[in-house]
Amino acid sequence: MSKPSSVSLVKNDFSEEYLRNISLFYEFKILFFNKSYILLMFLFLICIIGFFKPIFLYFGISGFYIIFRQYKKLKHISENITLNRSIINHKIKSGKTLSFRYHIKNNSRYTTSSILLTDYTQYLNYKEKASTSSLPSIEKYDEIEFNLDVLCEAPTGKMNTGSIILEIQDELGLFTAINKFDNTQELQVICDEHQLNQNKLRRAKDSPLAGDIESAVVGHGISLFGLRDYREGDPLKLISWKKSTLEEKFLVKELEKDITRRVVFQISQEKESHMGYAVVSTWEISKAICLNLIRDYLDAYSSVSFITDDIQLKDLSGMHTLGLFEQAIFNINFRKSSNIHEKYTSSEYLSKVKPKYDKFEMEIIDHYMNPPCLYYYISASLNDIEEKVKFMSLLKAKGFKPVFVYISPVFPSQYVRKVFRPTFVYEDLFKQNDSFMKSKFVNSHIPFVVIDVQNAMGQLKVNYYE
């Protein structure tokens, strides 16, 4: 409980309009072992004895009359007390002292006893915080003015003052009147350079894939930038992967240009890449896995913090999200002419599609020569694996860091019609894929990932080899 910084009597009338008293109720302190409880029990006992000896009845009735007078006096004071709060500094630096000035006027014909003032301030998306101060008694028809200094712990931005509660007791401490005054005022919390730097350091762990999410915005201070709903045509530079934690409306932050130039995805267009029955599509799962792999790489090698929560597969379902990833991944005119809905058989892929992509892939290699970058080749098919190994070896020779990502189909063709499959079939299939991939990639010293979807809910089992 803090005491007011200064208390001074005020003899002149205030020109300000006093706050509206929105609620008034009384609390009768009758707790066990409380002095009021003991007093009441004692008076009740005296009244019982008074039926046999009238002199005791007189004392009992007198005691109850005194208690009733205390109640009426406190009720009169509570109904005739007014309060006004003004803000000395409407703009305050976060972490600095915020000063409130209070005017309390006792319009009753009695002198108040102890008063406890509690001011509730609602910080932006923060829990309510209370500042409490004990006040001296106020003479009848008198007024006091005092200041209450509060440490402003709100983030930069808008802050709303809340309600004020006055707790007034009678002289005997038997009753407590609780007056609640409604007063909502908007404050502007600004930040200084030191506070901005402290917040950047303190919130480093909240950084999304895009990097630091703190930014000084004129008139708004520090804001956490995050992900808003994707809109058709949004460029990659406006995509960030973390939702704002402090603001209702979502803002976006430009991704680091260095990252967009150093990460390449290539997703196989073969028909075998389709995952099959009752699972999240290959496209969404593979992209989610690769985004997590990129995050891990950036965490290890980037000078900027890229820590973020795992991207949940359940949030990646549907063509709406798929469109977002397509635009993000195929930025920089990467395969922009391809139709993501098309699927090809192996023969169609080799005859119609692959020749065009071979040329395009070489153009990409030349485009990304400086600097070398991560290159993820995603496929759910092991067809033409020799060609894929050869291509990735070429990437490595050119200075790239290639990673082959293989998505193991949940339902191979011979099991498509079976809704339920025993666990050992998954395990055997996974072991076969592991062994096959090792034989093709280990000798080439190319890292590869084998991802096996365990069930229709999209749970993944991932092995990473390097």
N, C-alpha and C positions, 0 to 999 in steps of 0.2 A: 504494500500500500504506500503510494507516494504522496507527499504533502505538496500543496501548491507552492509555486515558486515565489509568489507574492500575494498578499491579501491586504486590501485597503478598503476602508469605509467610504462610501460615496453618498453625498448628501443631495446631489442634484437629480432631477428627473431624467430618465433615459429617453432619447428620441427614437431608439430602435423599437421595433415591434417584438413583443415577447413571444416565445415559442408556444405552440398549442400543446396543452396537456392532453394527450390522447388516451391515457388510461390512469386510473387511480384505484388502488385496492389496498386493503389493510391486512396485515398479518398479525394474528394474536399468538404471541409466543407462549405456548403452553406445552413445552417439551418436558419430558420426565427429568426430574432433578433440576429443572430450571427454577429460578427464584420466583417467577410468576406462578408457576404450577404450585409450588410450596405455599405461596401466599393465598392462592385461591382455596386450596385444601384447608388451610388454617382458618380462613374466614367461614368456610362452609361448616367446619367443625364447631366454631363459636356459635353460629346460628342454630345448630342442633341443640347445643347446650342451652341456648337462649329460650327454648321452649320450656325449660324447667326453671331457669333463672333469668328473668326478663332483662337484667342489666347486661348480660352477655349478648342478648339479641340486639340491643342498641348498638354495641360495638361492631357486631357483624354487619348490620345494615349500613352503618357509617362507613365501614371498609369497602363494601360494594359500591356505595355512592361515590367514594373517592376514585375507585377504578373507573366508574362510568364517566366521571368528570374528566379523567385523563383521556379517555377515548374521545369524548366530545371536543376537548381542546385540540387534540392532535388532528381530528377530522377537520376542524375549522382552519387550522394552520395549513394543512395539505391542500384544501380547496382555495386558499387565498395566497398561494406562493407562486411567483412567476419567475421565469428563467429565460435568459437570452444568451446565445453563444455567437461570437464573431471570430473570424479567422484573421490573425494578424498578418500572416504571409500566405497568400493564395498560391504562390509558386515556391516550392521547397525542393532542395536537393535531397535525393535519397541518401539516407544515412545521417542526415542532419536533424536538428531540433525543430519540431513544428509546434508553434505556440497558438493556443486557444485562449480567448478572453471570455470570461463568463460574468454575467450580471444576474444576481439573484435578489429579488425583492420580496420582502415579507409584508403582505398587505393585511395580515391578521392583527387581532388585538392582543396576541400573546407572543412572548419571546420563545423562539425555537430552542431546542436543546441540540444534541449532536446531529449533524447532517453528513451523509456519505454520498458523494457524487461519483457516478460511474459513467464514463463516456465511451460508447462503442463506436469504433471506426471500422468500416468495411474496406479492406484493401482489395485491389483487383485480383479476383480469383484466389484470394488468400482467406484464411479463417479470420473471423471477427476478433479484433483485439480490443481489450478494455484498458482504460486508464482510470485509476481510482484516486480520489483525494478526499481527506477528512476536512470538514469546514468547521469554523467556530460558530457559536450560537449567533442568531440574528435577532436584534431587538425588534419589537413591534413597530410596524410602519417604517422600517429601516431597509437599507439596501447594502449589499457588498459587491465589490468587483475584485476578481482575482484572475491570475494567469495560470495556465497549466501547460507545462512543456512536455512534449511527447517526442520520443525518438521515432523518426519516420523510417520504417523498415519496408515500406511498399516499393515495388519495382517502379521504374520510371513509367509514366503514363498517367492515367486518370485514377483518382482515389476519391471515394465517397465517404463523407462523415455520416455517422449513424445516429442512433437514438441516445438520449441522455436519461439516466435514472437517478432520481433523488430519493434516498432512504432517510426518513425522518423518524426519530424515536421520541417518545414522551419522557418526562423527567425520571419516571420510575423504571423505564426500560421494559414496560409490559407490552406495549404495542409498537409496531413499525408500519408507517405509511410509506407506500412505494409509489412515487409519481414517475411516469414515463413520458418524456417529451420527445416528439418527433421532429427531427431536423436533418434533412439530407442536403448537403452542399457538396459541390464538385470541386476537387482540388487538382492542380496540375503538378505532378512530381517530375522534376527534371534531374538530370544526372550531370556530374562533373566528370572530367577526364579520368581522374583516379578511380571513381566508382565504376566507370565503364570498363576500365582495364581489369578491375577486380572481378567484375561479372564475367568477363570473357574467360578469365582463368578458372573461375569457380564452375562455370557451366561447360567446360571443355568436354566433359563426358556426355553432354546432351547433344553433341554435334552429330548431324546426320551425314549421309554420304556426301552431301554437297560441301561439307566443311563447316566452319564456324557459322552459327546461326544468330549471333549477336550483331546488331547494327544500330548505330545512332541515327535515329530518324528525327528530323526537326519537328518539335512540337509533341513528340511521342516518346522520346528516350529510347531505351533498349527494348527491343522486341524480339521474341523468338519466332523465327521464320519457319514455315513448315509447308505441308502439302495441302493444296486445295483440290477440289474436284477437277479431274482432267477435262479439258475442253478440246473439241476438235481443232486441230491445227496448232496446238501448243508446241513450240520448239523444245528441243532437249535442254537448252540453257535455262528454261524456266521450270524445270522439273526438280523437285527436291523430295527426299523419301521420308521425311519425318513430319508428323503432324504437330502443329503448334500446341504447346502446353499452357500458354498463358493468355492466348487471345481467342475470342470466339470466331472471328473471321480469320480465314487462313490466307497467309501471304506466301509468296514463292521467292526463292533466292536463286540467282544464277549459279549453275554448277561451275566448278573450276575448269577453265579452258584447258588447262594442262591435262586433266583427266579425260575430257572428251576426245582429246587427240591421241590418247595413249591406250585406249581400250577398243578392241574390235571384236564383234560377234559374227560368227557365220553359222547359220542354222540350215541343216540339210532339208531339201525340199522333197525328198523321196517319200513315196507312199508308205513305206515301212516305218516312217517316223511317227505315224499316228499311234497313240498309246493303246487304243482299243476300247473295250467296253467299260463304261461306268467309272471312269477316272478323270481327273483333271488333265487337260490336253498336254501333249508333249511340249508344246510351245511355252506354255505358262510355267510349267515345272522347270524346264531347262533354263529359262530366263531367270527364274527366281534363284535357282542354284548358282548360276553364274554371277548374279549380282552379289550374292553372299560371298562367293569366291573373290570377287573384286574387292569387296569390303575388307576381307581378311588381308589381301595383298596391300591395299592402301594403308591399313592399320600398321602393317609391318614396315613399309618403305616410304610413306609420305611424311612430309614435315608438318602437314596439317592433320588434325584429329578427324578421323572418319568413323568414329565409334557410333554404332546405331543398333537398334534392336534387330533381331532376325526378321527377315521378311516372311510373313506368314502366307502359306500357300492358300489358305482359305480366303485371303484377301485378293487373290490373283485370278479368281474365276470370272468367266464371262468375256464376251467380245469387247466390252467397254474397256476393261483393263488390258486386254490383248492389244487393242488399238494403241493404248498408251505406250506399251513396251515396243510395239512395232516402230512407232515414231521415234522413240528414244534410241533403240538399238540400230535402226537403219538410218540414223542421221548421217549427214555428210554424203548424201546421195548413194548410200550403200544399198545396193539391190533394190532401189526404189521402184524399178519396173516390174518386180516380181509380184505375183498375186499370192498372198499368204494363205488363201483358201485352196489353192491348187495343190494336188498331191500327185506324184508320179510313181510309176513302177520303175524297177531298176533299169529295164531296157529303155523306157522312155527318158529316164533321167540321163542315161549315157548318151543317147542319140540327140535329144532336143535341148536339154538344159545345160549339161556339164560343159560342152564346148564354149558356150557363152560365158559361163561363170569362170572357166579357166582363164580366159582373157581378162575378165573383170577382176579376178583375184590377183593377177599380176599387176594390174593398175593399182590395186589397193596396196600391194607390197611396196610399189614405188612411192605411193602417196605417203606411206607411213615409215619410210626409210629413216627419217630423222624427226624425232627420236625413235628408237625401238619401243615397241609397245606390247602389251598383253594381247594375245590373240586366242579367242575361244572358238573352237570348232565343235558345234553341238550336233549330235546325231543320235537317232534311235535305231539306226541300221548299221550292221557290220558288213554290208555289201561293199565291194571294192575297197576293202580296208587297206590294201597295199597302196592304192592311189592316195588315200588320205594320209598314210604315214609318209609317203614320198612328198606330198605337198607340205606337210608340217615340218619335215626335215628341211625343206627349202626355206620355209619361214625362219627356222632356227638359224640357218646359215646366213640369212639376211640380217640377223641381229634381233629378231623378235623373241618373245617369250611365249611359245605356243602351249596351249593346254587342250587336250582332246576330251570332250565330255560325252560319255555314252549313256543314253537313257535306256535301260533295259525294259522292253515292253512287258506290260503286266500279263497280257493274254496273247501268247503266240498263236498263230493261225489254227493249230490243231486243238487249242483249248478255248477258242472264242465262245463257243456255245455253252460252256460250263460256267455257271455263276459262282459256284463254290469250288475252291481248289485247296488241296492239302498243303500244309506249310512246307513239307519237304520238297515239293515241286519248285517253289520259289528258291529255296536254298540250293538245290541242285543247279537250277538255271543260273543263279548268281555265281556259284563256284565255276561253272563252265565259262561264263563271260569273263570272270576275273582271270582265269587261266589263259583264255584266248587273247585277251587284251595285253597281258604281260608278255606273251610270246611275240606280239607285234610291236610293242612300244618300248619295252625296257631296253632292248639293244640299241634303239635309236635315241635313248636318253630324252624322251619326250614325256613330260608329266601327263597323266590322264586320270580321269575321274569316271568311276563306274557307279551309276545311280540305279537302284532297284526300287521300284514302287511296290510296297508290300501289300497294299490293299486298296480298295476303291476310295478310301478316305484320303489318299494321297500321302500316306506316311512313307518316308524315304529312308533307305539304307544306303549310305554313301561310303565308298572306299576311295581313297586318294593315294596315288602312287607318284613318286618323283625320283 
